[in-house]
């Protein structure tokens, strides 16, 4: 009986850890190349134990598709340029 209880408890802990991985790391797939003028919001999330790199989540708005969220690869040159542009844009109070 004790062995069955321990096995069920271990299974419950494993399920909790697996669901925590999905919650923490949203960026399993990287988004497309984007236009700076379509950016509505930019979020930079730090690394978590389950994610190997920081998450850069950008919210875009277009007439055709409406509002969409995408993850960007932090190592790409276009993403680095976007971060610099967004900081300058934000400082100007727009």
MMTF fields as JSON, N, C-alpha, C and O atoms, coordinates in Angstrom:
{
  "mmtfVersion": "1.0.0",
  "mmtfProducer": "UNKNOWN",
  "numBonds": 375,
  "numAtoms": 376,
  "numGroups": 94,
  "numChains": 1,
  "numModels": 1,
  "chainsPerModel": [1],
  "groupsPerChain": [94],
  "chainIdList": ["A"],
  "bondAtomList": [4, 2, 8, 6, 12, 10, 16, 14, 20, 18, 24, 22, 28, 26, 32, 30, 36, 34, 40, 38, 44, 42, 48, 46, 52, 50, 56, 54, 60, 58, 64, 62, 68, 66, 72, 70, 76, 74, 80, 78, 84, 82, 88, 86, 92, 90, 96, 94, 100, 98, 104, 102, 108, 106, 112, 110, 116, 114, 120, 118, 124, 122, 128, 126, 132, 130, 136, 134, 140, 138, 144, 142, 148, 146, 152, 150, 156, 154, 160, 158, 164, 162, 168, 166, 172, 170, 176, 174, 180, 178, 184, 182, 188, 186, 192, 190, 196, 194, 200, 198, 204, 202, 208, 206, 212, 210, 216, 214, 220, 218, 224, 222, 228, 226, 232, 230, 236, 234, 240, 238, 244, 242, 248, 246, 252, 250, 256, 254, 260, 258, 264, 262, 268, 266, 272, 270, 276, 274, 280, 278, 284, 282, 288, 286, 292, 290, 296, 294, 300, 298, 304, 302, 308, 306, 312, 310, 316, 314, 320, 318, 324, 322, 328, 326, 332, 330, 336, 334, 340, 338, 344, 342, 348, 346, 352, 350, 356, 354, 360, 358, 364, 362, 368, 366, 372, 370],
  "bondOrderList": [1, 1, 1, 1, 1, 1, 1, 1, 1, 1, 1, 1, 1, 1, 1, 1, 1, 1, 1, 1, 1, 1, 1, 1, 1, 1, 1, 1, 1, 1, 1, 1, 1, 1, 1, 1, 1, 1, 1, 1, 1, 1, 1, 1, 1, 1, 1, 1, 1, 1, 1, 1, 1, 1, 1, 1, 1, 1, 1, 1, 1, 1, 1, 1, 1, 1, 1, 1, 1, 1, 1, 1, 1, 1, 1, 1, 1, 1, 1, 1, 1, 1, 1, 1, 1, 1, 1, 1, 1, 1, 1, 1, 1],
  "groupList": [{"groupName": "UNK", "atomNameList": ["N", "CA", "C", "O"], "elementList": ["N", "C", "C", "O"], "formalChargeList": [0, 0, 0, 0], "bondAtomList": [1, 0, 2, 1, 3, 2], "bondOrderList": [1, 1, 2], "singleLetterCode": "X", "chemCompType": "L-PEPTIDE LINKING"}],
  "groupTypeList": [0, 0, 0, 0, 0, 0, 0, 0, 0, 0, 0, 0, 0, 0, 0, 0, 0, 0, 0, 0, 0, 0, 0, 0, 0, 0, 0, 0, 0, 0, 0, 0, 0, 0, 0, 0, 0, 0, 0, 0, 0, 0, 0, 0, 0, 0, 0, 0, 0, 0, 0, 0, 0, 0, 0, 0, 0, 0, 0, 0, 0, 0, 0, 0, 0, 0, 0, 0, 0, 0, 0, 0, 0, 0, 0, 0, 0, 0, 0, 0, 0, 0, 0, 0, 0, 0, 0, 0, 0, 0, 0, 0, 0, 0],
  "groupIdList": [1, 2, 3, 4, 5, 6, 7, 8, 9, 10, 11, 12, 13, 14, 15, 16, 17, 18, 19, 20, 21, 22, 23, 24, 25, 26, 27, 28, 29, 30, 31, 32, 33, 34, 35, 36, 37, 38, 39, 40, 41, 42, 43, 44, 45, 46, 47, 48, 49, 50, 51, 52, 53, 54, 55, 56, 57, 58, 59, 60, 61, 62, 63, 64, 65, 66, 67, 68, 69, 70, 71, 72, 73, 74, 75, 76, 77, 78, 79, 80, 81, 82, 83, 84, 85, 86, 87, 88, 89, 90, 91, 92, 93, 94],
  "secStructList": [7, 2, 2, 2, 2, 2, 2, 2, 2, 2, 2, 2, 2, 2, 2, 2, 2, 2, 2, 2, 2, 2, 2, 2, 7, 7, 7, 1, 1, 7, 7, 7, 7, 7, 7, 4, 4, 4, 3, 3, 3, 3, 3, 3, 3, 7, 7, 7, 6, 6, 7, 1, 1, 7, 3, 3, 3, 3, 3, 3, 3, 3, 6, 6, 6, 3, 3, 3, 3, 3, 3, 3, 7, 6, 6, 1, 2, 2, 2, 2, 2, 2, 2, 2, 2, 2, 2, 2, 2, 2, 2, 6, 6, 7],
  "xCoordList": [0.821, 0.0, 0.871, 0.575, 1.952, 2.853, 3.534, 3.76, 3.854, 4.499, 3.561, 3.992, 2.302, 1.313, 1.118, 1.008, 1.077, 0.935, 2.148, 2.006, 3.333, 4.561, 4.596, 5.011, 4.169, 4.157, 3.171, 3.481, 1.996, 0.999, 1.49, 1.258, 2.154, 2.696, 3.793, 3.853, 4.653, 5.71, 5.123, 5.633, 4.073, 3.396, 2.757, 2.801, 2.179, 1.574, 2.628, 2.401, 3.768, 4.859, 5.392, 5.667, 5.542, 6.026, 5.047, 5.473, 3.755, 2.747, 2.777, 2.62, 2.976, 3.059, 4.28, 4.194, 5.402, 6.606, 6.465, 6.964, 5.803, 5.609, 4.688, 4.916, 3.655, 2.753, 3.422, 3.119, 4.322, 5.037, 5.957, 6.172, 6.497, 7.374, 6.599, 7.103, 5.4, 4.592, 4.161, 4.032, 3.937, 3.512, 4.665, 4.466, 5.836, 6.978, 7.545, 7.873, 7.666, 8.348, 7.343, 6.928, 6.953, 5.982, 6.619, 5.943, 7.881, 8.537, 9.19, 10.416, 8.396, 8.983, 9.247, 10.127, 8.488, 8.673, 8.851, 8.143, 9.759, 10.051, 9.155, 8.793, 8.802, 7.883, 8.512, 9.707, 7.709, 8.18, 8.934, 9.026, 9.468, 10.076, 8.94, 7.899, 9.132, 8.024, 8.367, 9.535, 7.328, 7.48, 7.391, 6.525, 8.29, 8.306, 7.034, 6.595, 6.44, 5.249, 4.024, 3.061, 4.035, 2.894, 2.978, 2.061, 4.059, 4.266, 3.36, 3.364, 2.59, 1.752, 2.387, 2.334, 2.987, 3.515, 4.689, 4.7, 5.677, 6.861, 7.129, 7.234, 7.239, 7.518, 8.804, 9.013, 9.657, 10.895, 10.816, 10.8, 10.767, 10.672, 12.032, 12.682, 12.463, 13.779, 13.792, 12.752, 14.973, 15.116, 14.491, 14.532, 13.921, 13.402, 14.218, 14.958, 14.095, 14.868, 14.552, 15.402, 13.342, 12.963, 13.246, 13.163, 13.578, 13.856, 15.342, 15.941, 15.93, 17.362, 17.694, 18.837, 16.731, 16.993, 15.816, 14.729, 16.046, 14.97, 13.883, 14.143, 12.669, 11.541, 11.263, 11.137, 11.168, 10.788, 9.467, 9.414, 8.395, 7.053, 6.594, 6.58, 6.22, 5.792, 4.326, 3.925, 3.537, 2.147, 2.052, 2.425, 1.55, 1.433, -0.031, -0.919, -0.266, -1.61, -1.564, -0.791, -2.394, -2.56, -4.047, -4.855, -4.403, -5.814, -6.402, -7.552, -5.622, -6.129, -6.288, -7.328, -5.271, -5.272, -5.625, -5.87, -5.657, -5.942, -4.715, -3.588, -4.947, -3.855, -3.336, -4.117, -2.012, -1.377, -0.117, 0.548, 0.204, 1.437, 2.412, 2.026, 3.685, 4.741, 5.948, 6.2, 6.683, 7.96, 9.069, 9.029, 10.052, 11.167, 12.448, 12.635, 13.318, 14.616, 15.52, 15.797, 15.984, 16.788, 18.165, 18.829, 18.602, 19.935, 19.92, 20.977, 18.746, 18.673, 18.933, 18.576, 19.55, 19.891, 18.64, 18.632, 17.596, 16.361, 15.723, 15.171, 15.795, 15.247, 16.054, 15.48, 17.365, 18.22, 17.909, 17.833, 17.73, 17.364, 15.989, 15.792, 15.049, 13.716, 13.77, 13.085, 14.579, 14.692, 15.245, 14.75, 16.278, 16.839, 15.805, 15.638, 15.107, 14.085, 12.966, 12.499, 12.531, 11.41, 11.775, 10.952, 13.01, 13.434, 13.456, 13.016, 13.964, 13.991, 12.568, 12.251, 11.722, 10.325, 9.579, 8.768, 9.852, 9.2, 9.664, 8.858, 10.966, 11.499, 10.882, 10.732, 10.517, 9.9, 8.451, 7.821, 7.927, 6.571, 5.464, 4.392, 5.703, 4.67, 3.88, 2.975],
  "yCoordList": [-1.193, 0.0, 1.267, 2.245, 1.215, 2.368, 2.591, 3.73, 1.511, 1.609, 2.246, 3.056, 1.885, 2.46, 3.952, 4.744, 4.331, 5.744, 6.543, 7.648, 5.988, 6.672, 6.817, 7.857, 5.795, 5.86, 6.91, 7.661, 6.977, 7.987, 9.398, 10.321, 9.57, 10.866, 11.292, 12.453, 10.353, 10.637, 10.989, 11.876, 10.311, 10.606, 11.992, 12.712, 12.365, 13.69, 14.793, 15.821, 14.585, 15.568, 15.699, 16.809, 14.584, 14.623, 15.373, 16.121, 15.191, 15.897, 17.397, 18.196, 17.785, 19.205, 19.859, 20.979, 19.171, 19.72, 19.827, 20.779, 18.88, 18.925, 20.077, 20.738, 20.324, 21.44, 22.779, 23.764, 22.84, 24.083, 24.45, 25.633, 23.467, 23.738, 24.41, 25.346, 23.957, 24.564, 25.976, 26.814, 26.255, 27.584, 28.576, 29.719, 28.169, 29.075, 29.428, 30.589, 28.466, 28.692, 28.767, 27.74, 29.987, 30.176, 30.095, 29.771, 30.379, 30.528, 29.235, 29.126, 28.274, 27.055, 27.217, 26.556, 28.096, 28.369, 29.866, 30.652, 30.266, 31.688, 32.262, 31.574, 33.537, 34.197, 34.689, 34.504, 35.315, 35.772, 37.093, 37.704, 37.52, 38.842, 39.861, 39.664, 40.944, 41.868, 43.277, 43.63, 44.069, 45.491, 46.247, 45.968, 47.2, 47.949, 48.759, 48.97, 49.212, 50.062, 49.301, 49.924, 47.975, 47.172, 46.779, 46.145, 47.147, 46.733, 47.536, 48.767, 46.827, 47.455, 47.372, 48.324, 46.223, 45.99, 45.025, 44.118, 45.237, 44.385, 43.973, 44.827, 42.684, 42.16, 41.356, 40.536, 41.596, 40.824, 40.076, 40.682, 38.761, 37.917, 37.261, 36.834, 37.179, 36.589, 35.081, 34.464, 34.507, 33.056, 32.37, 32.879, 31.225, 30.372, 29.09, 28.839, 28.28, 27.028, 26.122, 25.334, 26.221, 25.347, 25.953, 25.252, 27.239, 27.904, 28.222, 28.682, 27.979, 28.201, 29.656, 30.069, 30.446, 31.85, 32.708, 32.198, 34.018, 34.914, 34.957, 34.712, 35.271, 35.315, 36.763, 37.626, 37.027, 38.341, 38.146, 37.556, 38.656, 38.485, 39.83, 40.82, 39.867, 41.095, 40.936, 39.898, 41.99, 42.014, 42.92, 44.092, 42.361, 43.084, 43.351, 42.628, 44.4, 44.678, 44.943, 45.778, 44.228, 44.475, 44.504, 43.929, 45.17, 45.261, 43.898, 43.608, 43.084, 41.794, 40.796, 40.147, 40.675, 39.639, 40.135, 39.324, 41.422, 41.954, 41.878, 42.077, 41.587, 41.539, 40.117, 39.182, 39.95, 38.641, 38.762, 39.798, 37.689, 37.646, 36.672, 35.601, 37.068, 36.219, 36.253, 37.25, 35.168, 35.11, 35.386, 34.915, 36.15, 36.478, 35.867, 35.738, 35.499, 34.943, 36.082, 36.992, 36.07, 37.183, 37.314, 38.335, 36.314, 36.372, 36.937, 37.253, 37.069, 37.585, 39.081, 39.803, 39.536, 40.946, 41.82, 42.919, 41.342, 42.096, 42.327, 43.398, 41.339, 41.472, 42.473, 43.267, 42.445, 43.397, 44.82, 45.737, 44.996, 46.301, 46.748, 47.927, 45.821, 46.135, 46.598, 47.55, 45.931, 46.318, 47.734, 48.52, 48.058, 49.414, 50.432, 51.467, 50.152, 51.061, 51.263, 52.386, 50.184, 50.262, 51.092, 51.855, 50.942, 51.739, 53.226, 54.042, 53.588, 55.0, 55.507, 56.616, 54.724, 55.084, 55.297, 56.216, 54.449, 54.509, 55.757, 56.401, 56.112, 57.294, 58.57, 59.535, 58.588, 59.789, 59.952, 60.975, 58.918, 59.007, 58.758, 59.356, 57.906, 57.607, 56.405, 56.026],
  "zCoordList": [0.0, 0.0, 0.0, -0.685, 0.789, 0.84, -0.504, -0.913, -1.177, -2.478, -3.504, -4.324, -3.458, -4.372, -4.101, -5.037, -2.843, -2.474, -2.931, -3.457, -2.733, -3.16, -4.679, -5.19, -5.398, -6.864, -7.352, -8.278, -6.751, -7.13, -6.817, -7.598, -5.704, -5.335, -6.314, -6.721, -6.685, -7.656, -9.023, -9.707, -9.414, -10.679, -10.646, -11.643, -9.547, -9.393, -9.477, -10.115, -8.842, -8.894, -10.313, -10.769, -11.015, -12.402, -13.297, -14.178, -13.094, -13.896, -13.621, -14.544, -12.373, -12.023, -12.664, -13.166, -12.647, -13.262, -14.777, -15.376, -15.391, -16.847, -17.228, -18.24, -16.434, -16.75, -16.471, -17.144, -15.5, -15.216, -16.369, -16.633, -17.053, -18.19, -19.31, -19.931, -19.575, -20.617, -20.274, -21.166, -19.008, -18.58, -18.656, -19.069, -18.276, -18.2, -19.574, -19.821, -20.454, -21.719, -22.862, -23.4, -23.232, -24.302, -25.677, -26.654, -25.767, -27.072, -27.527, -27.537, -27.896, -28.443, -29.927, -30.478, -30.584, -32.005, -32.191, -31.561, -33.02, -33.213, -34.299, -35.254, -34.139, -35.046, -36.33, -36.558, -37.165, -38.471, -38.385, -37.321, -39.516, -39.604, -39.547, -40.174, -38.803, -38.573, -39.026, -39.189, -39.225, -39.509, -38.19, -37.361, -38.005, -36.752, -36.574, -35.444, -37.65, -37.554, -37.06, -36.612, -37.129, -36.674, -35.199, -34.678, -34.528, -33.136, -32.209, -32.229, -31.403, -30.389, -29.003, -28.225, -28.707, -27.368, -27.464, -28.296, -26.599, -26.577, -25.142, -24.261, -24.898, -23.563, -23.602, -24.497, -22.63, -22.504, -21.18, -20.109, -21.269, -20.076, -19.845, -20.798, -18.595, -18.316, -18.541, -18.768, -18.476, -18.614, -17.41, -16.29, -17.661, -16.603, -16.615, -17.566, -15.579, -15.576, -16.764, -17.177, -17.321, -18.416, -19.786, -20.794, -19.843, -21.121, -21.208, -20.236, -22.359, -22.513, -22.814, -22.618, -23.283, -23.605, -23.158, -22.886, -23.085, -22.675, -23.749, -24.927, -23.32, -24.248, -24.635, -23.766, -25.91, -26.411, -27.138, -28.217, -26.523, -27.067, -27.595, -26.863, -28.86, -29.496, -29.915, -30.442, -29.667, -30.091, -31.311, -31.263, -32.4, -33.66, -33.971, -33.52, -34.748, -35.226, -36.72, -37.19, -37.459, -38.885, -39.199, -38.469, -40.28, -40.657, -40.996, -40.667, -41.641, -42.109, -40.963, -40.843, -40.132, -39.096, -37.712, -36.818, -37.509, -36.181, -35.289, -35.743, -34.012, -33.044, -32.901, -32.727, -32.974, -32.835, -31.998, -32.0, -31.282, -30.506, -31.157, -31.625, -31.176, -31.732, -30.81, -30.133, -30.791, -30.085, -31.086, -32.223, -30.651, -31.525, -30.995, -29.785, -31.897, -31.546, -31.068, -31.849, -29.828, -29.309, -29.953, -29.774, -30.69, -31.297, -32.716, -33.26, -33.319, -34.691, -34.723, -33.792, -35.786, -35.939, -35.982, -35.428, -36.628, -36.737, -35.36, -35.108, -34.478, -33.135, -32.317, -31.572, -32.445, -31.733, -32.187, -31.37, -33.497, -34.049, -33.543, -33.248, -33.442, -32.941, -31.486, -31.111, -30.669, -29.26, -29.116, -28.308, -29.906, -29.864, -30.31, -29.664, -31.407, -31.921, -30.912, -30.72, -30.267, -29.325, -28.097, -27.591, -27.621, -26.457, -26.782, -25.972, -27.956, -28.376, -28.556, -28.129, -29.172, -29.418, -28.111, -27.995, -27.129, -25.817, -25.061, -24.39, -25.161, -24.473, -24.988, -24.239, -26.27, -26.841, -26.415, -26.684, -25.738, -25.188, -26.186, -26.09, -27.116, -28.119, -27.773, -28.516]
}
